[in-house]
Structures are given as structure tokens and as C-alpha cells.
Amino acid sequence: MNESFHFLAWSWNVTMAKSYATGRKPTGRLAPDAWRGYLGAIRIEDARIGAVDLSVPLIAVPIPDAGPFIIDGWHRIACALRDGVSELQVVLLTAEEEYACRRG
């Protein structure tokens, strides 16, 4: 079964995104606080927050005219905010990979 992430009218195959990201070094770091405002629009299961591994990089995709958007790692963001972690690692997929994941 494929894991997916849905936001508004967009949907990505997270299983496919993870396969692209596997073995890659993180491409950057982000501040969880910058993403706090999105948490109200994303379903977060409180029970999962305490079980996440903050050393696993988030996965982001490029959105034209908007910049990167997180498609995997929202429970890690919630945990980081709760625990006062100031930065998380992130892997940014390419535009071609984002398109494949959106269609996959």
C-alpha cells in the first residue's frame, strides 16, 4: 500500500518520494516554526508525535512560484515545535521527481 500526502487539491505518493530520497544527503535545513501555520490544515495524530525520529530528513518538493513544500515529515515538524528543536534536515526532490510523485 502506498503512503500518500494530500494538501488542498494536491496529492503526492510519499512512498515514491521516499524511494527518490533514500540514500541522499539532506539538501538543507529548515526552521519548524516557519511551518507552524500549516499545522491547522494538516491532520496530525497526537499519538504519533512522540514516536517520530527527528534525525530522518523531511521530504520537500518544489512548487512553481511558491518554493519548497513539505510532503513528508509533518509529525516531525509538530514534535520539533513541541520540543523546541530549531532546525530539521530536509531533502528537496527535483521538479521531475515532484511531478512523478504527484502523478504516481
C-alpha positions in Angstrom: 0.0 0.0 0.0 1.3 3.4 -0.9 1.6 6.2 1.6 0.2 9.5 0.3 0.0 13.1 1.4 -2.9 15.4 0.5 -3.0 19.1 0.8 -5.9 21.1 -0.7 -6.3 19.8 -4.3 -2.8 18.4 -4.4 -1.7 14.8 -3.7 1.7 13.1 -3.7 2.8 9.5 -3.5 5.0 9.6 -0.4 6.2 6.0 -0.9 7.6 7.1 -4.3 9.1 10.3 -2.8 10.8 8.2 -0.1 12.3 6.0 -2.8 13.8 9.0 -4.5 15.1 10.4 -1.2 16.6 7.2 0.1 20.4 7.4 0.3 20.5 11.1 -0.5 22.3 13.6 1.8 20.0 16.3 3.1 20.0 19.3 0.8 19.3 21.8 3.6 17.8 22.6 7.0 14.5 24.3 7.8 13.1 26.0 10.9 9.9 24.2 12.0 8.5 27.4 13.3 8.2 28.7 9.8 5.7 25.9 9.0 3.6 26.2 12.2 0.8 27.9 10.4 0.2 24.9 8.1 -0.4 22.5 11.0 -4.1 23.5 11.4 -4.7 22.4 7.8 -2.9 19.0 8.1 -4.2 16.0 10.0 -1.7 15.3 12.8 -2.2 12.3 15.0 -1.1 13.2 18.5 -0.1 9.7 19.4 2.4 9.6 16.5 4.2 12.8 17.5 6.1 11.1 20.4 7.3 8.2 18.2 8.9 10.1 15.4 12.7 10.1 14.6 13.8 13.7 14.2 17.1 12.5 12.6 15.1 11.4 9.5 15.1 14.2 7.0 11.8 15.8 5.9 11.0 15.5 2.2 10.1 18.6 0.3 9.1 19.2 -3.3 9.4 22.4 -5.4 6.1 24.2 -6.1 6.3 26.6 -9.0 6.1 30.3 -7.9 5.8 29.2 -4.3 9.0 27.4 -3.3 9.5 24.1 -1.5 6.6 22.4 0.3 6.9 19.6 2.8 5.2 16.3 1.7 6.7 14.0 4.3 7.5 14.9 7.9 4.6 16.8 9.4 4.6 14.8 12.6 8.4 15.5 12.9 7.6 19.2 12.5 5.0 19.0 15.2 7.4 17.1 17.5 10.2 19.7 16.8 7.8 22.5 17.7 6.7 20.8 20.9 10.2 20.0 22.0 11.8 23.3 20.9 14.0 21.9 18.1 15.1 24.8 16.0 16.1 23.0 12.8 15.3 19.8 10.8 17.1 18.4 7.9 15.3 18.3 4.5 15.8 16.6 1.2 14.4 18.6 -1.8 13.2 16.5 -4.7 13.7 17.7 -8.3 10.8 19.2 -10.3 10.7 16.0 -12.3 10.5 13.8 -9.2 7.8 16.0 -7.8 5.7 15.6 -10.9 6.2 11.8 -10.9 5.2 11.6 -7.2 2.1 13.8 -7.9 1.1 11.5 -10.7 2.2 8.3 -9.0 
